[in-house]
Amino acid sequence: MKKFNIVITNDDSVYAPGIFHLYKALSSIANVTVVAPAEDQSCKGVGVSLPKSRMIEAEEISWEGEEVKVWKVFGTPADCTKFALHYLCSEKPDFIISGINNGSNAGRNVLYSGTVGATVQATFAGVPGIAFSAMYDEGEEKFAKAEQFIPSIVEHFHEHPIPAGTLMNVNFPAHKVDGMKGFSLAKQGKSFWDLKVGSDTDLKGTTNYPLVEEWDHHDEEENSDIHLLTEGFITCVPIHVQDLTDHKHHNDHKKDFEKLNKLHFSETF
């Protein structure tokens, strides 16, 4: 079978173990190009850099012992996607794949995640995007355990193409491989890790305000990724980003909202 052309990126940085394991997982089935941030860009979402100079700094580096093109970008994960598509790739790759993230990106975490943000940018550009994240309790070995499943998932989405405007958000559970129950195409859950501004009496009188990480819990449906991950399933949620319109609200309230025209634009309306 002809090898895929795949760009991989992440938000944990080009030096993070997760992206190296993603490369190892894909190297047998794809021609891989690595384009990743120079430093940790977690929680940057789909944000892009807009410096006054209107320049993005990037440099080609090497991974010791590996024959793969690796680019280090001084910017966000979405910057990396743009750099790959606009500068490095002579034609669109088969996939842009992000990860393997060090931590869950299930539930509403997708709105904060730079891992997912890179694939959102790919989706905007018409390139199929898959985000991989691991919430194993173990250390770096969690990425090695995830490797074996990744080629099958990518090949599945080659045979069953991802619809335009949609990305795939895959999360691995906090279970050992022999405890996993299987794969599940899931719905997005509601719970997420939330950073809140805390109160610390030692910091009063300063300009510093501590950020406190808390789990924002919501009741979950049994087919949500949040619930299924706790049951030991590898979850995949199709995230549609082409149109975020609340169509019901639009249809129900369009006429009421546009009555404001008579207050401010009476001569026209």
C-alpha positions in Angstrom: 0.0 0.0 0.0 1.2 3.5 -0.9 2.4 5.4 2.2 0.4 8.4 3.4 1.9 11.9 3.6 1.3 13.1 7.1 2.3 16.2 9.1 2.4 15.7 12.8 2.3 18.4 15.4 1.4 18.9 19.1 1.1 21.5 21.8 3.6 20.0 24.3 6.6 21.0 22.2 8.8 19.4 19.5 10.8 17.8 22.3 7.9 16.2 24.2 7.9 12.4 24.3 4.3 12.1 23.0 5.1 13.5 19.6 8.1 11.2 19.2 5.9 8.2 20.0 3.3 9.5 17.5 6.0 9.6 14.9 7.1 6.0 15.7 3.5 4.9 15.4 3.1 6.4 12.0 6.5 5.9 10.4 5.7 2.5 9.1 2.6 3.6 7.2 3.5 7.2 6.3 6.0 9.7 5.1 6.1 11.9 8.2 7.0 15.6 8.6 7.2 17.0 12.1 6.2 20.6 12.6 5.8 21.4 16.3 6.2 24.3 18.8 9.5 25.2 20.2 8.1 25.2 23.7 5.0 24.1 25.6 1.9 25.7 24.1 -0.8 23.9 26.1 -4.2 25.5 26.3 -3.6 27.8 23.4 -6.6 26.5 21.5 -6.7 27.5 17.9 -5.0 30.8 18.6 -2.3 32.1 16.2 0.6 34.4 16.7 0.2 38.0 15.5 3.5 39.7 16.4 4.1 43.3 15.3 6.7 42.1 13.0 4.2 39.9 11.1 6.9 37.1 11.1 7.0 33.5 12.3 10.3 32.2 13.4 11.0 28.5 12.5 14.1 26.4 12.1 14.8 22.8 10.9 16.3 20.6 13.6 17.1 16.9 13.8 16.0 14.1 16.1 19.1 12.0 17.0 19.1 8.7 15.1 16.0 9.4 13.1 15.7 10.3 9.4 12.7 12.6 9.5 12.2 16.2 8.7 11.6 18.1 11.9 10.8 21.8 12.1 10.7 23.8 15.4 8.2 26.7 15.2 8.3 29.6 17.7 4.6 29.9 17.8 1.3 28.1 18.6 0.1 24.7 17.3 -2.2 26.5 14.8 0.9 28.4 13.6 2.6 25.0 13.0 -0.3 23.9 10.9 -0.2 27.1 8.9 3.6 26.9 8.4 3.4 23.3 7.2 0.5 23.9 4.8 1.7 27.3 3.4 5.4 26.8 3.3 6.6 23.2 3.6 4.0 21.2 1.7 3.9 21.4 -2.1 0.5 19.7 -2.0 -2.0 19.0 0.8 -1.0 16.1 3.1 -3.4 13.2 3.6 -3.7 14.0 7.3 -2.5 16.5 9.9 -2.3 14.6 13.2 -1.7 16.2 16.6 -0.4 14.6 19.8 0.0 12.4 21.6 -1.0 14.9 24.2 0.1 14.5 27.8 -3.4 14.5 29.4 -7.0 14.2 28.5 -8.7 16.4 25.8 -12.1 14.8 26.3 -15.3 16.8 27.0 -15.1 20.6 26.9 -11.4 20.5 27.1 -11.4 20.6 23.2 -12.2 24.4 23.5 -8.9 25.0 25.3 -6.7 22.4 23.8 -3.8 23.4 21.5 -3.6 19.7 20.5 -7.1 20.0 19.1 -6.5 23.6 17.9 -3.9 22.4 15.4 -6.4 20.0 13.9 -9.1 22.7 13.9 -6.8 24.8 11.7 -6.2 21.8 9.5 -9.9 21.3 9.1 -10.4 25.0 8.1 -7.8 24.4 5.4 -9.6 21.3 4.1 -7.1 18.7 5.4 -8.4 15.8 7.6 -7.3 16.3 11.2 -7.0 13.8 14.0 -6.0 14.7 17.6 -4.6 12.1 20.0 -4.4 12.5 23.7 -3.5 10.0 26.5 -4.9 10.2 30.0 -3.1 7.1 31.4 -2.0 7.3 35.0 1.5 6.0 34.0 4.5 8.1 32.9 6.0 8.1 29.5 5.1 4.5 28.9 1.5 5.5 28.3 2.6 6.9 24.9 4.3 3.6 23.9 1.1 1.7 24.8 -1.0 4.0 22.6 1.3 3.5 19.6 -0.1 0.1 18.6 -3.6 1.5 18.1 -2.8 4.6 16.1 -2.1 3.1 12.6 -5.4 1.3 12.7 -7.3 4.4 13.5 -5.6 6.4 10.8 -6.1 3.7 8.2 -9.8 3.5 9.2 -10.2 7.2 8.5 -8.5 6.8 5.1 -11.0 4.1 4.2 -13.9 6.0 5.8 -13.0 9.7 5.1 -13.6 12.4 7.7 -16.3 14.7 6.5 -15.4 18.3 5.5 -15.6 20.6 8.5 -15.1 17.8 11.0 -12.1 16.6 13.0 -11.6 13.5 15.1 -10.7 13.8 18.7 -9.3 10.5 20.1 -8.5 9.9 23.8 -6.9 6.9 25.4 -8.1 5.9 28.9 -6.2 5.6 32.1 -6.1 1.8 32.0 -3.4 -0.6 31.2 -3.6 -2.1 27.7 -4.9 -5.5 29.0 -7.7 -3.6 30.8 -9.0 -1.7 27.8 -12.4 -2.7 26.6 -12.1 -1.5 23.0 -13.0 1.5 20.7 -16.1 3.6 20.9 -17.3 6.4 18.6 -18.6 8.7 21.3 -20.4 12.0 21.9 -18.5 15.0 23.4 -18.9 15.1 27.2 -19.5 18.2 29.3 -17.0 18.0 32.1 -13.5 19.6 31.8 -10.5 20.8 33.7 -11.1 24.4 34.7 -8.6 27.0 35.7 -10.1 29.4 38.3 -8.6 32.4 39.9 -8.0 31.4 43.5 -7.5 33.3 46.7 -4.2 33.2 48.5 -3.7 35.4 51.6 0.0 35.3 51.1 -0.4 37.1 47.8 -2.7 39.9 49.0 -1.1 43.3 48.3 0.8 42.0 45.3 -0.2 41.9 41.6 -0.2 38.1 41.6 -3.4 36.0 41.6 -3.0 32.2 41.7 -4.7 29.9 39.1 -6.3 26.8 40.7 -7.0 23.8 38.6 -10.3 22.1 39.3 -12.4 19.4 37.6 -15.7 21.0 36.5 -18.0 18.0 36.9 -21.3 17.5 35.0 -23.6 14.6 34.8 -22.6 12.6 31.7 -24.5 10.5 29.2 -23.4 6.9 29.0 -22.2 7.5 25.4 -20.1 10.5 26.2 -16.3 10.4 25.9 -16.0 11.4 29.6 -18.0 8.4 30.8 -16.6 5.9 28.3 -13.0 6.8 29.2 -13.7 5.9 32.8 -15.0 2.5 31.6 -11.8 1.8 29.8 -12.7 2.6 26.2 -10.6 4.4 23.6 -12.9 7.2 22.5 -13.2 9.0 19.3 -15.5 12.1 19.0 -16.3 13.7 15.6 -16.0 17.4 16.3 -17.8 19.6 13.7 -16.3 23.1 13.4 -17.5 24.2 10.0 -20.7 25.8 11.4 -21.1 26.7 15.1 -24.4 28.5 14.6 -27.2 27.6 17.1 -29.7 27.1 14.3 -32.7 26.6 16.7 -32.0 30.0 18.4 -31.5 31.6 15.0 -34.8 30.4 13.6 -36.7 31.0 16.8 -35.5 34.6 17.5 -34.4 36.1 14.2 -37.5 38.2 13.8 -37.5 39.4 17.4 -33.9 40.4 17.3 -34.3 42.3 14.1 -37.2 44.4 15.6 -34.3 46.5 17.1 -34.0 47.9 13.6 -37.1 50.0 14.2 -35.5 51.6 17.2 -32.3 52.7 15.5 -32.9 52.6 11.8 -36.5 53.6 11.5 -36.0 55.5 8.2 -34.8 52.3 6.5 -37.1 49.8 8.2 
